Amino acid sequence: MIWKDVVGQEQTKKHLEYLISSSQVPHAQIFTSQSGYGNLPLAISFSLALLGKEVDPKADELLGKASQNPDLHFLYPVVKRGSETVAYSSDYAKEWFSFLDQHPYGDYTDWFDYIEVGNKQGVIGVPEIEKLHHTLYLKAFGGGNKVCILWGLEKLNAAGSNAFLKLLEEPPKNTFFILLCESNESILPTVLSRCQEINLGPIEEEALIKQIPDTHPNKKQMLVQANGSLRKLKKLLSSDENREYETLLVEGLRYAFKAKGNQKIVIDLMRWANELAVLGREKQKAFLSFGIQMLRDAFLTNYHSISLVHYQSDIDFDIKKLAPFVHTTNVVSLIELFEEHHYYIQRNANAKMLFAEMALQLTRLINTPAA
């Protein structure tokens, strides 16, 4: 096997090569990987090996072979279009392979932005699993194995999970399932118990640094901030997304700080909350995650733990100005505020009401004096 399009993850590559060479590949595996660690490129390369297709060393060959192989099936979260009553992955096949070409290390936020879901949440439901069940029980085009890559195991809704469990319990002959997720916390224990799980760690620094242009002035800082994620590294190199979230967060914090007892500023604060409410759910979650990291770094800055701070502003904001307002009295509540709202957004809470309430809580907490 040649892992041309898979950056790093050397130990996992060796393990997968051993499984194939020793004919010990389990029929169902879960590749758990934080955003940007590379479980999808790894799964595609591994799948092609299971199908007896040697992965070509040319950079564009992996995607080409994946898109053209009728025995390699992809499932991924999608939304219904227009008046459609059901959405299938196959409806988005053109967009999917284009997305893989442009963002092989992308995550759910990138995918949902790519297909412009707006406030809808992409899911994998029962009709998709039923269609897969029918497809996999047909004879393989190549006469050998079939592989299903399910990207977004967390996006299986409850009914879809139960339907998929039946497929795992009675798998079609010569069929392998490679299930990809960022976290296994919301996955049915009965699904987990029928799969062998592989946890991918961060991409090794020696592999990641090769992705940074030789002319970049601060490679070490980039590696620290990327934290083993190629997606994050690419975002840092472009920095557009972080700039958007940072601008919104700094603006909101300023309004919150000034809003206590100032009715005119409260109007601005509610306008800010409305801006967040129309972002789209995946961007809202990404914004809240960014906020958690920034508040953490402000707290560490306040207590002079600068060596642990990863924050680097894209809008020339000095985190030392925020640091005095994030302290032992309010830091836990502030981070919990962002974490809880991330949880509620994940569960389809009303975004307008949610962010309005969050803005008011933020005002109270950021104005809490240190003990």
Steps between C-alpha positions, in 0.01 A plus 500: 500500500608855427363771727578795277202714604513416871713741702673337797320237714789258445410259782143467381616439143724216619215350701263506201764351273545218751125432510492460123818295468387264777138480374372621837291797386183519716175548312427825684744763624461847646770758431460762773687817421482863599445747220794510263683189618422321174262211557329551163809489272622206708168319457495554123853370454429199723174428316669495162751250636212280623353517151828385353583836347858606567496868593679695229780730619374787287325758717182511292459125464356421843189707443467381142508134599254562786246679282517242222483180708141368512583272794598793724190660652491830688243618753515852644257745662275691260187717507179491299489732201197707411183294511680166533374277780816288525869578452761245395877526486485408132305822435816687597757274332632771269541745789652230721784409267563865425515563876744212547718643227510845661471414870619141567567598863178698534249449778122523532508880511688510170266248337182675609638833386594340169147378431346814653267342755431827683333432834419139413692216661631224279404149608518139389156346539308175459429533124874532437574185702222306328639598161850396610365166626353425158816612317744297710305177454555523126800322351823700491577645156859379529394161628685546830460729800272797558583788735274760658655816643256678729632850574317659791396215726382759754258632238302175491169584662353263759285306254786487251733360766261217580456419132876502449549274801298229325731528200805458725344199672438323169760642261491404132772260391842650418393844620706733718372803689731789585317745724647843565425733789653785698361372831339172602311645798162522325528168315285206610700264724358208302651646181835557672506145634478355148793698366874510556594858583818674390572833665713731289727737687628837380704501180870482579683836495761375255221420251300814569792741463546386140161654425621848599672708229876521548475878492257522793655713777355314799472127438528405867210725601290355219567146620403587857173659392416222254528246783545206264214593267568554130160665465583746774841565347345577162248730669781678681685547175190656347359633833173625349276288721683583823494869411120486467453327836753720676338818368158384618624392842698816572204712391263304725734517799530877461123542486457269799755694704330833426139377518468479877261782589512646148176441313630636169785249493257215575341573161842452336548182701171358370598593145824307556302200625287513185815495285600175669150358461513518119849351458383142448529229762840361409657846499327577829660193655839591355463854639420367847799264488721794400358698793585225748862496381531879510355525852736227615797687357383827656484327839850355458629842396345656810690256721829535309500153341599645165686188389167312489320765293434413133304814411626707210275783383401545137353846571778649715303450821714495814380214720664670798211750489249219551709302751414702818130429446543120485599380845445229760159640595342481155714283270317173568159661448613674182633181343193304613282767337667440164506121544131483592396712204711281271304204639163673445587601143593138429149406612319750280411760762353828375816694411349848532374439853814311593748770401286778648507316833872434461569871438329592827686229693826614343432856619448380857804272506753728329410775747545274803784643712793281596496367855 
